[in-house]
Amino acid sequence: MSTLTIAIIITFCVGYFLIAIEGVTKVNKAAIALLMFVLCWTLFMVSPGSYMPGFSGPELVNEVSAAIERHLGSTSTTLFFLMGAMTIVEIVDQNGGFNWVRDVMKTKSKRALLWRIAFMTFILSAILDNLTTSIVMIMILRKLVHEHKDRIVFASLVIIAANSGGAFSPIGDVTTIMLWNKGVITALGVITEILVPSLVSMVVPAFIMQYALKGELDNQTEMHMDSDYELLDFTSGQRKAVFFIGVGGLMLVPVFKSITHLPPFVGILLVLGILWAVTEIFYRGATQTEEQQGSLKRVTNLLHNIDMSTILFFLGILMAVACLEEVGVLTTVGEGLNVAFNGNHYAVTGVIGLLSSIVDNVPLVAGCMGMYPVAPTGDMAVDGIFWQLLAYCAGVGGSILIIGSAAGVVVMGLEKITFGWYMKHVSWIALVGYLAGILSYWLLRTYLLVTPL
């Protein structure tokens, strides 16, 4: 490994450490992530020829630019998806679309609410992606729980449940979509064999975390909830229409992708455009006074509510990881794991899951797909132990640290949860659930599912 590569790794690690101690330094994590991105690629440019042999002069510069643009294009699809999803959920929330869902989930018991939130998040994340699900659930939580110290406990479980729910569904997470499209797992195989481990990885942490919540929700919360109805401009039917267009549209994004073969963010922008037009039509029918009062809830004003620091944090982190991928660090780590554990698939995928809590799981899974060939039979065959465990570990392992998944990063930004608080109070709980899920998978494959379905 060259000195330059080591310098890039050190830069990434130092930046990661500064993000971890944001609560101490008081420096916004987005600023650190952007510096990581720029410094890593600047170091890359000190000697780009060592990473791209066969190119020189202007041809080498063009090749580096093409690589950065390729990674930026991939990152931008995630960012536009995130911005579109956040805007859609904000529109639904501000115009009362979540009120009836909130009423269905309403309970005075904090522990009862914890379980309702957990299972709803788990189910939704199998249909939506875990990123969108997390945004939706945080908006609902804000309606139900107004005490921040309690809400961050619920929000932490949302991260765990969203990642667990996405792991068993072929459309629930970016990594499962990648593996499904590659043909190394099938929809039926991953659902039937990863459902139980994913459920275990959510139920175990929920069972532990319920003891952090005692008593009932306060009366002020209930009064605040009832007063929401007086502030709304839309009728009950219009609020439900906004909900079903927004959330229903998000659910249909995978269908849109499968029909058109366009990237998911295009489907998100389609839903945003439709919802934007519908709410404008609803406001046209309002009286002049209502229109003036409701103008603050129109999409043009709600766009200002998008958390740009979270968007820039995503940009910095993903582009910094892209640099690690470009210099071959991730591939080297994957090959080293295979040698170190002598091909033990449970150990290799388990460690990959732990790594996915530190760096983005997408390049990790992409590296694994490139390193390990699909075998006609055995553990490396389609729906074999390795590929199914990779789907589980890469998805669920991201819950161990708050910046290990898209869901965690978004919730971190929305609820202002610090890296240190999550690591102290939640990381060990998520790790216990993660390991319990792997154990349950081993039991299923050893004693019940001898051959892949």
N, C-alpha and C positions, 0 to 999 in steps of 0.2 A: 504494500500500500504506500503510495507516494506521500511526501511531506505535504503537498498541496491538498490531497484528499483528507489527510488528518486535520489540516487547518479548517477545512469545510465542516468536518464532523464536530470539531471543537466549537466552532461558531454556532452551529445548530444547538449543541448541548448547552452552551452558555445562554443562548436566547431562550431555550426551553426552561432553564433554571430561573431566569428572570421573570418569565411568565408565571412560573410556579409560585414565586414570592411576590406577586403583584400587590398583595395586601400589605407587605412590608415596604416595598419601594414606592408605592402609590403611583407608579408609571403604568399607564393604560397598556394592556396586553396587545392591543392592535398596533401600537407604536413599535413595540419590541418585535412583533411578527413581521412587520414591514421591513425593519432593519435586518432581521434574519434573512429575509428574501433577497434583499439587495446585496448584502455582504457575501452571502453564499455564492451568488451568481457572479459577483465581482471577482472573488477568488477563483472561480471557475475560469474566468477570462484571462487570468494571469498566464495560464498555459493550456488553452483549449485543445491544442493539437494532441496532448497526451491522452485526452479522453475521446478524441475523434480522429484516429489515425487514418491516413490516406487523403487527408485534406490539408491545404495550405493556402496562405495568402487570402485574397478576397473570397475564394471558394470556402475556406474555413470559417470566415466571418459570416458568410451567408448561411452556412450549415448551423452555426450556433444560433443565429437569429431565428432560423426555421424551427430549431428545437425549443427555444423559449416561446415562440408564437404557438407552437403545437401544445405545449404545456399550459400556456395562458388560455388558449382556446378551450381546452378541457376544463380548466378551472372556471372559466367564465360561464360555462353551461351550468355549473353548480351554483355560481353566484346569482345568475339570473333566475334560476329555479328558486333559490332561497328568497330573493327579493320579491318575486311574484307570489310565492306561497305566503310570505309574511304580510304582503299587502292584501291578499284575499282574506286572510284570517282577520286582519285588522278591520276590513270593511264589514265582514260578518259580525264581528264583536261590537263595533261602534254603532251599528244599526240594529242591535238587539237580536241578532240571529241565534246566539247561543243561549238566550234566556230559557227557552223551553227545555233544552238539554240540561241546563243547570237545574231546572225544577225537577227533572226526572232523577237527577243524582243527589238532590238536596237531602241532607240528613244532619241531625244535631251531633251525632257521634263522630269524633275525629277519626277513630279507627275504622269505622264503617265506611267513611268517605275514602280512606286510604285504599281499602280493598276495591271499592267501586272505580276509583281512579286507575288503579293498577290493571284491572281486567279490561276496562274500556280502552286504555292506552295499548295494551297487549293486542287486543282484537283489531283496533284501528290501524296499528303499525303494520299489520299483515296485509292490509288492503292499500293504505297510503304508504308513503315512505316514512321512515322514522323521523326525518327532519320535519315534515309537514305535521305529522301526528303530535310531535312535541310542541310545536307552536300552537296548535289547536287546544291541546290540553292545558297549557299554561294560561291561555286566555280564559278558559273555563275556570281554572283554579283561582284566578284573580277575582272572579265573580263570587266564588264560594268561600275563600279563605283570605281575610284581609290582614291577619297577623303574619308579618314577614318571617319570623323565626319558625313558625309552623309551616308556612307555605314552602320554604326551601327544603323541608323534609319531604313534602309531597312532590315537589319539583324534582328532587333527586331520584325518587322512585319512578317518576315519569321517564327519566333518562334510561334507567335499568329496564323498565317494562317496554319502552319503545325499541331498544336494541334487541331485547329478547324476542319480541313479537315479529320483528323484521327478519330474524335469522331463519325461521322455519318456512317462510313464504318465498316463492321464486320471484315475487315482485316487491317484497317488503324492504329490501336493502340493496344498495348499489352493488355490493359484492355478490349477493345471491343472484342478482340479475346477470352479472358478468359470468358467473359459473354456469348459470342456466343457458345463457346465449352460447357459451362455449360448448355446451353439450356434455359436460362432465357430471352434472346432476340433472335429474328429471323432476318435474313439478310434483308428481305423485310420490316419488322416492323421498324428496326432502321434506314434504309435508308429513308423511306418515312416520318417518324415522327421527326427525328433528323436533317435531311438535312437543313431545314429552320432555326432552332435555331443555328446550326453550322455556316451557312452562315452569319447570323446576327452577331454572335460573332466575325466574321472576318471583315465584311464590316464596322461596327461601328468604331472599332479602326483604320482601314485604312482611313476612312473619317476624323477622328481627326488628325491622324499622317501626312496626306498630307500637313497640314499647317506648319509643321516643315521643309518642303523642298520648296525652292523657286528657280526660274530661271531654267537654262538649264545646262546640263553636259558640262564640259569644253572641249575645242578643244584638249588639250593634251591627254585626255582620248580616244578620237576618233582616234587620230594619233597612240596612243599606241595599240589600238585594231587592226588597219590595219597592224601594223608592226608584229603582232603575226604570220601572215602567212609566213613571211620570215624565221621564226625560226623553222618551223616544218619539220620533216623528212618524214612524211607520206603523201600520196596523198589524195585528197579530198575523194575518195572512201574508202580509208583505215581509214580515220578519222571517217567517218560515220559508218563504220563497227565496230570500237572500241566503238563508242557511243551506237549503238544498241545492241551489245553484252553485254556491261557493264550495261547500264540503263535498257535495255530490260530484261536482266538476273535478275536484281534486282526485276523487276515487276513480274517475274515468280516464285520468291521464295515462295510466298504463295501457288501457284499451286503445286510446288515440295513438300511442306510440306503436303498438303492434299492428295497427291498420295502416298508418302513414309511414312508419319507419323513420319518423322525425325524432330529434332529441326530446327528452321529457320536458325541457324548459319551454319548448314551443307550445306544448299542450297547456302548461301553466299560464302562459301569456294569453292563450285562447280563452281560458276560463276567466282570467282577469278582465279581458276585453268585454266578454259577455256580461259579467257581473257589474262592471263599470257602467255599461250602457243601461242595464236594467235599473240600477239605483238612480241614474239620471232621469229615467222615465218616471220612476216613482216620485221623485221630487218635483217633476213638472206638474203633477196632480195635486201638490200641496198648496195651501193658501200662501199668500205673500209673507205673512208673519212666520208661518211654519217653515217656509223656504229659507227665510233669513236665519232662523234659529238652527236649521239643519245644514246650512251651508258649511259649517265647520266639520261636518261628518261626510262631506262629499270626497270623492277619491282624490281630487286635486289637492285637498288639504291633508288628507290622511297619508299621502305620500311622504309628508314631512316627518311622520312618526317612525319611518323605517330606521332601524338602528344601524347606521352606517359604520359604526366602530366594529360591530360584529361582522359585517360584510368585509371590511378591510382586514380584520383578523383572519378570516377564512382565506382571503387572497394571499396574505403573507405566509401563513402556515402551509398551504397547499403548494405554493411556488417554492418554498424552502425545501419541502419534502421532494418536490420534482427535481431539484438540484441533486439531492442525495441519490435519487433514482438514476439520474443521468450519469453520475460518476461511478455507478455500479455498486454502491454500498449495500443497497437492499438485496440485490442478487447474491452478493458475497455472504451476507448474513444468512440468507436462506440455504445456500449450499453448505455453509458451516454447521448449521443446525442439523442438516441431514447426516453429516459425517459424525458430529458429536453424539447424536442419539442413536446412531447405528440403524437408521431407518425406522425407529419406533414411531408410528404415525400419531399415537396419542400424545407422545412427548413433543414431537415436532410441531404439530398443529396447536398444542397447548401453549407452547412458547410463542408461536406466531400470534396467538390470541393476546398474550401479554404484551407483545410488541405493538399490537394494534391499538393499545391504550396509550402508546407514546407517539407513534407516527400514524399517518393516515392509512386505513386498512385497504384502500383501493390499490395503491401501488404494491403493497405487500401481497395481495391476492393475485394481482397481475404478474408479479414476479414469480409466484408459485406456479401459476399456469404455464409460464414460459420455461420453468426449470424442470417440472415433473411431467413426463409424458403420460398420456392416458393408455392404460394397459387393457388388453381384451378381457382379462379375468383378474380376480384377486382384489386386494385393497385399493389398487389404483385404477380399477375399472370404473365405468360410469355407475354412479351411485355407490361407489366403494367407500370404505371407512374413511380414507384420507380426504376425499372431496367433500363428503358430508360433514366431517369434523371441521374442515377448513371453513365451510359456510357458517357453522355454529360458532367456532372460536373467533373468527374475524369479526363477526357481528356482536356477539355477547361480550367478548374481551374488551371492546371499546368502552364499556361501562366502568371499568376499574379506575380509570382516571377521567376527570370531567372533560379534558380536551381530547379524549380518545375517540370521539365520535361526533358526527355532525349534530346529533341530538344534544350531546353534552355542551358543545360550543354555543349553540343557540340558547339553551336554557341558562347557561352561564351568563350570557349577555343580557337576556331578558330579565332574569331574577337577581342579577348582580351577586352570584355565588362565587366566592373566591376559590382558587385552586386549593389553598391550604385547608379551608374548612371542609371541602368535599373529601380531600385525601384523609383527613383526620377522622371524620364521622361516617363516611360512606364507602370509601375504597375497599376496606376490608370486608364489608358486607357484600359488595358486588363480587369480590373475589371468591367468597364462600359460595355464593350462588353459581358463579361460573364453574367452579370445580365440582359442585354438586350436579350440575347439568352434564358435565363430561362423564362423571361416575354413572349417572343414570343411562347415558348412551351406551357405555361399556356393558352395563347389565343387560340392556335391551339386545345389543348385538351379540352378546355372548350366550345368553340363555333363551332369547325369544326369536330374534331375527338372525338366523344362522347364515342365510344368503340374502343378498339385496333383493328388494321387491322389483 
